[in-house]
Amino acid sequence: MAQDSSTSTVFIPESFQLPVSSTDIAGQLALIWELIKAPLIVPLLRLGVYICLAMALMLFMERVYMGIVIVLVKIFWKKPEKRYKWEPLQEDMESGNSDFPVVLIQIPMFNEREVYKLSIGAACNLSWPADRLVIQVLDDSTDASIKQMVEQECQRWASKGVNIVYQIRETRGGYKAGALKEGLKRNYVKHCEYVTIFDADFQPEPDFLLRAIPFLVHNPDIALVQARWRFVNADECLLTRMQEMSLDYHFTVEQEVGSATHAFFGFNDDDMCYTGSKVYPSLCQLSYTTSDVTPTMLTKVNMLSEILLLTNALHFKDLNVRMDSIYAGTAGVWRIAAINEAGGWKDRTTVEDMDLAVRASLRGWKFVYLGDLQVKSELPSTFKAFRFQQHRWSCGPANLFRKMVMEIVRNKKVRFWKKVYVIYSFFFVRKIIAHMVTFFFYCVVIPLTILVPEVHVPIWGAVYIPSVITILNSVGTPRSIHLLFYWILFENVMSLHRTKATFIGLLEAGRANEWVVTEKLGSKATEAAKNKGNNKGAKKIRFKFAERLNKLELGFAVFLFFCGCYDFVHGKHNYFIYLFLQTLTFFICGIGYVGTII
C-alpha cells in the first residue's frame, strides 16, 4: 500500500509527446517552442510591442516639442545679454575693485597626472582682480607622487601672487560632492558671493568670469550661469566624434530650450501678466526698458508668447510649468546663496550636479545658458573610460529619480503641474524612457518579432518615429551628418549599458553609487587629434585580448546575427540588413576595437 501511495502517474497528450529519438535535441527544442509560443510567447511579445510603441511616442513628442521650441528661439529669441540685465564690471577710480564680487574657483581632482597643469593654469589666468578671486584645488588623489606635483604647481602660482589654496582630505567620502561641500566650509568662503566649478580637464578662457558674473550681479533671481563645453579632442577618433554628436545635441537643443522656456515660464505668479484669458510674460521679465519697446518689438514678443504658450499647453496642458536643470556639472557659475538655500551639495547619488540643480529649480531659482561662452574640455577616448562615464551618467539620474520622486510629490510649495513636468518629462522620459526604448525596442523586441511572425510591428513605430528622432538629434552637429548612420548603430550598442545602469540606479543595486573617475589624457589627446594623419599619431588600444572582451556585446552580436540569418532565410520583413550591420557593431565593441589612446 505504501508503494502504491507513493506512486503517481503523469498523463501526457499525444500532441505533446516529444520525438522518439532522445538524441534529437533540435527536434525537442522546436516542439517545445511551438508548444509555448502561442499561449505564452506571442501575448508577451505583443505586450512588449505595445509598451515599446508607447515609450517611442513619449520620446517622439518630447523631441518634436524641443524641436519646435528651438526653431522659435532661433527666429525670435534674443541673446541672454539682451533678455536679462547685463552690464560689464569695471574698475572705479575711487572704489577700485570693490565693485567686483569675490569669486571662488573650485577644481576637484583625483589622480589627474595629465591635466592638472591645464586646469590650474587656466583658472589662474582668468581676468579678474587678484584680491577678489580665491582658487581651491580640491585634491582627492591617492597617488602620493601626483599629490606632490599638484601641490608644487599650486605653490608655483601662489609665488606669483595668485590666491590659490591646495586642499586635501583624509578620505574620499562623498567623492566629488564631498570635496565641493568640504571646500565651501572654509571660513574665507563666507566672503565669496559666487562659486564656479571646473573639472580637472576644463580650460576656461581668460574672459570667462567677465562674461558670466554680470548676469548674477544684476539679476538676483538667477542662481546659475552655465557655459557650453567645447571638445578639444573631438577629431581624435570615431568614438569621440560619436560623443560629440550626442553632447552637441544636449547643449545646442536641450540647454537652449531649457534656458529659453524657463525665462518665459517663470516659477512665480508675479512674473506673469494676465490680460483677459491670455497670459503673457511680463516685459520686465524680458529685461526691456520702456524706451526699448517699440510696436514692432511688442508684436514679436506677443507672437512668440502665444506660440510658446500654445506649445507648452499642448505638451503639459498647463501654463507656467516649464523649468529645466541645465547645470552640466562643471563650467558653471553658482550663486552660493542659492546653493545653501537648496540644501547644499549632497552625495546620495553620482550626479550631485543634477541633484542640486533640480532642488534649486523647485525653489524658483532661474538658470541662464550661454551657448557662445565655451570652455575647452576633453572627451574620453577609450571605450572602457566611456563605458564607465555612461554608466555614471545613466545610473545617477535613475537613482536620483528613485530618491526624489516622493520628495517632489510631497512638496507643498510646488504646484501640481510643475511636479508633473519634473517627474514625467525631465526624469521619466529623458533619463529612463530614452535609454530603455532604444535598447528594448530596436535591439530586443523587433528582432524577436522575426522569430514570431504572428506579432506585427507597425512601420511608423519601426521606421518613421526613429527616423524623425534621429534627424532631430543630428541638428546639433551638422559637420558630422555623414556619420549619422554609424552614430545610430553605436547608440544602440550603448543603450545596452545605459539601460543596465538605469535599472541598477532604480533598484539601487550593485554599482549604483560607484564613482569611477573618467580617464583624461590632457595634452596627449590634443596632440593625437593634431597628428591624426601622421603615423606617429594616435595608437590603438594595447590591452590584453581577454581584457578587451565585453561579453554582453558579444552575446547580443550572436543573438542579432541569428535573427538576421532567420529573417534572410524565412522572414518577410527584410530587417536582415539592419540586423547584420548592428551585429557587426556589437561585435566590434565586444572585442574592444573602439577608441584610441596614446
C-alpha positions in Angstrom: 0.0 0.0 0.0 2.8 2.3 0.8 4.3 1.6 -2.5 1.0 2.5 -4.3 0.5 5.7 -2.3 4.0 7.0 -3.3 3.5 6.3 -7.0 1.9 9.0 -9.3 1.1 8.8 -12.9 1.5 11.7 -15.4 -0.6 11.6 -18.5 0.8 13.5 -21.5 -1.4 14.1 -24.5 -0.2 12.6 -27.8 0.2 16.1 -29.3 2.7 16.9 -26.5 4.8 13.8 -27.0 8.5 14.6 -27.8 10.2 12.8 -30.7 11.0 9.2 -30.2 14.8 9.7 -30.5 16.2 11.2 -27.3 19.2 12.4 -29.2 17.1 14.6 -31.5 17.7 17.7 -29.3 16.9 20.2 -32.1 13.5 18.5 -32.7 12.7 18.5 -29.0 13.5 22.2 -28.7 11.5 23.0 -31.8 8.5 21.2 -30.4 8.8 22.9 -27.0 9.0 26.3 -28.8 5.8 25.5 -30.7 4.0 24.4 -27.6 4.8 27.6 -25.6 4.8 30.1 -28.5 1.0 30.6 -29.0 -0.1 30.6 -25.3 2.9 32.5 -23.8 5.4 34.0 -26.2 3.0 35.7 -28.6 0.9 37.5 -25.9 4.1 38.6 -24.0 5.8 39.8 -27.2 2.7 41.6 -28.3 2.5 43.4 -25.0 6.2 44.3 -25.3 5.5 45.8 -28.7 2.6 47.9 -27.3 4.8 49.1 -24.4 7.7 50.0 -26.7 5.4 51.9 -29.1 4.1 53.9 -26.2 7.6 54.7 -25.0 8.6 55.6 -28.5 5.7 58.0 -28.8 6.6 59.6 -25.5 10.2 60.2 -26.7 9.0 61.4 -30.1 6.6 64.0 -28.6 9.4 65.3 -26.3 11.9 65.6 -29.3 9.3 67.3 -31.5 8.4 69.7 -28.8 12.0 70.7 -28.2 12.5 70.9 -32.0 9.6 73.4 -32.3 10.8 75.5 -29.4 14.4 75.7 -30.6 13.2 76.9 -34.1 11.1 79.6 -32.4 14.0 80.5 -30.2 16.4 80.9 -33.1 13.9 83.0 -35.0 12.5 85.3 -32.3 14.7 85.0 -29.2 17.3 87.5 -28.2 20.7 86.7 -26.7 20.8 86.4 -22.9 22.6 89.7 -22.7 19.5 91.3 -24.2 17.0 89.3 -22.2 18.5 90.0 -18.8 20.1 93.0 -17.4 23.8 92.8 -18.2 26.5 95.5 -17.8 30.2 94.9 -17.8 32.0 95.2 -14.5 34.7 97.8 -14.5 37.2 99.3 -12.0 36.1 102.5 -10.4 38.6 105.3 -10.0 37.5 105.9 -6.4 36.5 102.5 -5.1 38.9 100.5 -7.2 38.0 96.8 -7.4 35.3 96.9 -4.7 32.5 96.6 -7.4 33.9 93.2 -8.3 32.4 90.4 -6.2 34.6 87.9 -4.5 34.5 84.7 -6.6 35.6 81.2 -5.5 37.0 78.8 -8.1 36.9 75.1 -7.2 38.9 72.5 -9.1 38.2 68.9 -7.9 40.8 66.4 -8.8 41.6 62.7 -8.5 44.9 61.4 -9.8 44.9 63.9 -12.7 48.5 63.4 -13.8 48.0 64.5 -17.4 45.7 67.5 -16.9 46.3 69.2 -13.6 48.5 71.9 -15.0 46.0 72.7 -17.7 43.1 73.4 -15.4 45.1 75.2 -12.7 46.9 77.3 -15.2 43.6 78.3 -17.0 42.0 79.2 -13.6 44.9 81.3 -12.5 44.9 83.2 -15.8 41.3 84.3 -15.5 40.9 88.1 -16.0 39.7 89.1 -12.5 41.1 91.2 -9.8 43.6 89.1 -7.8 42.3 90.3 -4.5 38.7 89.3 -5.5 39.5 85.7 -6.5 40.1 82.6 -4.5 41.1 79.3 -6.2 40.6 76.0 -4.4 42.4 72.9 -5.7 40.5 70.0 -4.1 42.8 67.1 -4.5 41.5 63.6 -3.5 44.4 61.8 -5.2 45.5 58.5 -3.8 48.9 58.6 -5.6 51.4 60.4 -3.4 53.6 61.5 -6.3 50.6 63.1 -8.1 49.7 64.9 -4.9 53.2 66.3 -4.6 53.1 67.5 -8.2 49.8 69.2 -7.8 50.8 70.9 -4.6 54.0 72.2 -6.2 52.0 73.6 -9.1 49.8 75.4 -6.6 52.9 76.8 -4.8 54.3 78.0 -8.1 51.2 80.0 -8.8 51.0 81.3 -5.3 54.5 82.7 -5.6 53.2 84.8 -8.5 50.6 86.4 -6.3 47.6 84.2 -7.1 45.3 83.5 -4.1 45.4 79.7 -4.5 44.7 77.1 -1.9 45.7 73.4 -2.0 43.2 71.3 0.0 43.2 67.5 0.7 41.0 65.2 2.7 41.8 62.1 4.7 39.1 60.1 2.9 37.1 60.4 -0.4 33.8 60.4 1.4 31.1 61.7 -0.9 33.5 61.7 -3.9 33.2 65.0 -5.9 30.2 66.2 -4.0 32.0 65.6 -0.7 35.1 67.5 -1.9 33.0 70.5 -3.1 31.0 70.6 0.1 34.1 70.4 2.3 35.6 73.3 0.3 32.6 75.5 1.0 33.1 75.0 4.7 36.2 77.1 4.9 35.9 80.4 6.8 37.1 82.6 4.0 34.2 81.3 1.7 31.7 83.4 3.7 33.3 86.4 1.9 32.6 84.9 -1.5 29.3 85.5 -3.3 29.8 83.1 -6.3 31.5 79.8 -6.9 32.4 78.3 -10.2 33.5 74.7 -10.7 35.9 73.4 -13.3 36.7 69.7 -13.6 40.4 68.9 -14.0 40.3 68.8 -17.8 38.4 72.1 -18.3 40.2 75.2 -19.5 38.2 78.4 -19.4 39.2 81.4 -21.5 40.5 84.5 -19.6 37.3 86.4 -20.1 35.0 83.7 -18.6 34.2 85.4 -15.4 33.9 88.8 -17.0 31.1 87.5 -19.3 29.3 85.3 -16.8 29.4 87.1 -13.5 27.4 90.2 -14.6 24.3 88.1 -15.1 24.4 87.1 -11.4 25.3 90.6 -10.2 22.5 92.4 -11.9 19.8 89.7 -11.7 19.3 88.5 -8.1 16.8 85.7 -9.2 19.5 83.9 -11.3 21.2 81.0 -9.5 23.4 79.7 -12.2 25.1 80.7 -15.4 26.1 77.7 -17.5 28.7 77.7 -20.3 28.9 75.3 -23.2 31.6 72.6 -23.4 33.9 72.6 -26.4 35.8 69.4 -27.0 39.5 69.7 -27.9 39.8 66.1 -29.0 36.6 65.6 -30.9 38.5 64.6 -34.0 40.8 62.1 -32.3 38.8 59.0 -33.3 35.4 57.9 -34.3 34.4 57.3 -30.7 35.0 60.9 -29.8 33.0 62.0 -32.9 30.1 59.9 -31.8 30.2 61.5 -28.3 30.4 65.0 -29.8 27.2 64.4 -31.8 25.3 63.3 -28.6 26.6 66.1 -26.4 26.2 68.8 -29.0 22.5 68.0 -29.2 22.4 68.3 -25.5 24.0 71.8 -25.5 22.5 73.1 -28.8 18.9 72.0 -28.2 18.2 70.8 -24.7 20.1 73.5 -22.9 18.8 76.3 -25.2 15.3 75.1 -24.8 15.5 74.7 -21.1 17.0 78.2 -20.7 14.6 79.9 -23.1 11.4 78.3 -21.9 12.4 78.8 -18.3 12.8 82.5 -19.0 9.3 82.7 -20.4 7.6 80.4 -17.9 8.9 81.5 -14.5 8.0 79.9 -11.2 6.4 82.8 -9.5 2.9 84.0 -10.5 4.2 87.6 -10.0 6.3 87.1 -13.2 3.2 86.8 -15.4 0.9 89.5 -16.7 -2.8 88.4 -17.1 -4.9 90.0 -19.9 -8.3 88.6 -20.0 -7.9 84.9 -20.6 -4.5 85.2 -22.1 -1.2 85.0 -20.2 1.9 86.9 -21.5 5.4 87.0 -20.0 5.9 90.4 -18.4 8.1 92.8 -20.3 10.1 93.4 -17.1 10.9 89.7 -17.0 12.3 90.0 -20.6 14.5 92.8 -19.3 13.2 95.5 -21.6 13.1 99.1 -20.6 10.3 101.5 -21.7 12.5 103.1 -24.3 13.4 99.7 -25.7 9.8 98.6 -26.5 8.6 99.5 -30.0 5.3 98.5 -31.6 7.1 96.0 -33.8 9.1 94.5 -30.9 5.9 94.2 -28.8 4.2 92.4 -31.7 7.1 90.0 -32.0 7.1 89.4 -28.2 3.4 88.8 -28.1 3.5 86.5 -31.1 6.3 84.4 -29.6 4.5 84.4 -26.3 1.4 82.9 -27.8 3.2 80.3 -29.8 5.3 79.2 -26.9 2.3 79.2 -24.6 0.4 77.0 -27.2 3.2 74.5 -27.5 3.6 74.4 -23.7 -0.1 73.9 -23.2 -0.2 71.1 -25.8 2.8 69.5 -24.1 1.8 69.8 -20.5 -1.8 71.1 -20.6 -0.8 73.9 -18.2 1.0 77.2 -18.2 3.9 78.3 -16.1 5.3 74.8 -15.6 8.4 74.7 -17.6 11.8 74.5 -15.9 15.0 72.7 -16.7 18.0 71.7 -14.7 20.6 72.9 -17.1 23.6 72.6 -14.9 26.1 70.3 -16.7 28.2 69.6 -13.6 31.1 71.9 -14.5 31.9 75.2 -16.3 29.0 76.9 -14.5 28.9 79.8 -12.0 26.7 79.3 -9.0 25.3 81.9 -6.6 26.4 80.5 -3.2 23.2 81.7 -1.5 21.2 79.6 -4.0 23.3 76.5 -3.2 22.8 77.0 0.5 19.0 77.6 0.1 18.7 74.4 -2.0 20.4 72.4 0.8 24.0 72.3 -0.5 25.9 69.5 -2.2 24.5 66.0 -1.5 26.5 62.8 -2.1 23.5 60.5 -2.2 24.0 59.9 -5.9 26.8 60.1 -8.5 25.0 63.1 -10.2 25.4 65.7 -7.5 25.1 68.4 -10.1 21.7 67.3 -11.2 20.6 66.8 -7.7 21.5 70.4 -6.7 20.0 71.9 -9.9 16.6 70.1 -9.5 16.4 71.2 -5.9 17.3 74.8 -6.8 14.8 74.8 -9.7 12.0 73.6 -7.4 12.7 76.6 -5.2 12.2 79.1 -8.0 15.8 79.9 -9.0 16.5 80.6 -12.6 19.3 79.4 -14.8 20.9 81.1 -17.8 22.7 79.1 -20.5 25.3 80.9 -22.6 25.8 79.0 -25.8 28.5 81.3 -27.1 30.6 81.1 -23.9 32.6 78.0 -24.4 35.0 76.1 -22.2 37.5 73.7 -23.6 37.3 70.1 -22.2 38.2 66.6 -23.1 36.1 63.6 -24.2 37.1 60.0 -23.1 38.9 58.4 -26.0 38.9 54.8 -24.8 35.9 52.6 -24.8 36.5 51.5 -21.3 36.5 55.0 -19.9 33.5 55.9 -22.0 31.5 53.0 -20.7 32.3 53.9 -17.1 31.2 57.5 -17.8 28.0 56.5 -19.4 27.2 54.1 -16.5 27.5 57.0 -14.1 25.5 59.4 -16.3 22.7 56.8 -16.7 22.7 55.2 -13.3 22.9 58.5 -11.3 19.7 60.2 -12.7 17.7 57.0 -12.3 18.9 56.7 -8.7 18.1 60.4 -8.1 14.6 59.8 -9.5 14.1 57.0 -7.0 15.2 59.2 -4.1 13.5 62.4 -5.1 10.1 61.3 -6.6 8.3 61.2 -3.3 10.1 64.3 -2.1 8.7 66.1 -5.1 5.3 64.7 -4.7 5.1 65.7 -1.1 6.5 69.2 -1.6 3.6 71.5 -0.9 5.4 74.6 -2.2 5.5 73.2 -5.8 2.4 73.3 -8.0 0.9 70.1 -9.3 1.9 70.7 -13.0 5.5 71.5 -12.0 5.6 68.2 -10.3 4.3 66.5 -13.4 6.9 68.1 -15.5 9.8 67.2 -13.3 8.7 63.6 -12.7 7.4 62.8 -16.2 9.3 64.9 -18.7 12.6 65.6 -17.1 13.2 62.3 -15.3 10.9 59.6 -16.7 11.1 60.4 -20.4 14.6 61.9 -20.8 16.5 59.9 -18.2 14.7 56.5 -18.2 12.5 56.0 -21.3 15.1 57.4 -23.7 17.5 54.6 -22.8 15.0 51.8 -22.5 13.1 52.3 -25.7 16.3 52.3 -27.7 17.5 49.1 -26.3 14.4 47.0 -25.8 12.5 48.1 -29.0 15.3 48.1 -31.5 17.7 45.5 -30.0 15.3 43.0 -28.5 11.6 43.3 -29.4 11.9 43.9 -33.2 14.5 41.1 -33.6 12.2 38.8 -31.7 9.2 39.6 -34.0 11.2 38.0 -36.8 11.1 34.7 -34.9 7.4 35.2 -34.0 5.8 36.4 -37.2 2.4 36.4 -35.5 3.4 39.6 -33.8 3.5 42.7 -36.1 5.3 46.0 -35.5 3.7 48.9 -37.4 6.1 50.6 -39.8 5.5 54.0 -38.2 7.0 52.6 -34.9 9.8 50.7 -36.5 10.9 53.2 -39.1 9.2 56.6 -39.1 9.5 57.6 -35.4 13.2 56.6 -35.0 14.0 58.4 -38.3 12.4 61.6 -37.1 14.1 61.4 -33.7 17.5 60.7 -35.4 17.1 63.7 -37.8 16.2 66.0 -34.9 19.2 64.7 -32.9 21.5 65.5 -35.8 20.9 69.2 -35.8 23.4 69.7 -33.0 26.5 68.7 -35.1 25.9 69.5 -38.8 29.5 68.7 -39.6 29.0 65.1 -38.6 25.8 64.5 -40.6 27.7 61.9 -42.8 28.4 59.9 -39.6 24.7 59.7 -38.7 24.3 56.0 -39.7 27.3 55.0 -37.6 26.0 57.0 -34.7 22.7 55.2 -34.8 24.4 51.8 -34.6 26.8 52.9 -31.9 24.0 54.4 -29.8 22.1 51.2 -30.0 25.1 49.4 -28.5 25.5 52.0 -25.8 21.8 51.7 -25.0 22.6 48.2 -23.6 24.9 49.7 -20.9 22.7 52.7 -20.3 19.6 50.5 -19.7 21.6 48.2 -17.4 22.8 51.3 -15.5 19.3 52.7 -15.3 17.9 49.5 -13.7 20.8 49.5 -11.3 20.0 53.1 -10.3 16.3 52.5 -10.0 16.9 49.4 -7.8 19.9 50.9 -6.1 21.8 47.7 -6.6 25.4 46.8 -7.2 27.3 49.7 -8.6 24.6 52.3 -8.0 26.9 54.7 -6.1 30.2 53.7 -7.6 32.3 56.6 -8.8 34.9 55.8 -11.4 36.8 58.9 -12.5 36.9 59.3 -16.3 40.5 58.8 -17.6 41.9 62.0 -19.1 44.8 62.4 -21.4 45.3 66.1 -21.5 47.8 67.4 -24.0 48.3 63.9 -25.3 44.7 63.9 -26.6 45.2 67.2 -28.3 48.4 66.0 -29.9 46.7 62.9 -31.1 44.0 64.9 -32.8 46.6 67.1 -34.5 48.6 64.1 -35.6 45.6 62.2 -36.9 47.1 61.8 -40.3 50.6 61.1 -39.0 51.9 57.6 -38.5 53.2 58.7 -35.1 49.7 59.9 -34.1 47.1 58.0 -32.0 47.7 54.3 -31.4 45.1 51.7 -31.0 44.4 50.3 -27.5 47.0 47.8 -26.4 45.2 45.8 -23.8 45.4 42.1 -23.5 42.8 40.4 -25.7 41.0 39.0 -22.7 40.8 42.4 -21.1 39.3 43.9 -24.2 36.4 41.4 -24.4 33.0 42.6 -23.5 30.7 39.6 -23.0 27.4 41.5 -23.1 28.1 43.0 -26.6 29.3 39.6 -27.9 26.2 37.9 -26.6 23.9 40.3 -28.4 26.0 40.1 -31.5 25.3 36.3 -31.6 21.6 36.9 -30.9 21.2 39.6 -33.6 23.2 37.5 -36.1 20.9 34.5 -35.6 17.8 36.8 -36.0 19.3 38.3 -39.2 20.0 34.8 -40.7 16.5 33.7 -39.8 15.0 36.7 -41.5 17.2 36.3 -44.5 16.0 32.7 -45.0 12.4 32.6 -43.7 11.4 36.2 -42.9 9.3 38.7 -44.8 10.3 41.9 -43.0 13.7 42.4 -44.7 15.2 43.5 -41.4 18.3 41.4 -42.0 20.4 44.2 -43.5 19.9 46.3 -40.3 20.5 43.2 -38.1 23.7 42.3 -39.8 25.1 45.8 -39.5 24.0 46.0 -35.9 25.6 42.6 -35.3 28.9 43.9 -36.7 28.7 47.0 -34.4 28.1 44.9 -31.4 30.9 42.6 -32.4 33.4 45.4 -32.9 32.5 46.8 -29.5 32.5 43.3 -28.0 36.2 42.7 -28.9 37.1 46.2 -27.7 38.2 47.5 -31.1 36.9 51.0 -30.3 38.7 54.2 -29.4 42.4 55.3 -29.3 45.0 56.0 -26.7 48.4 57.5 -26.6 
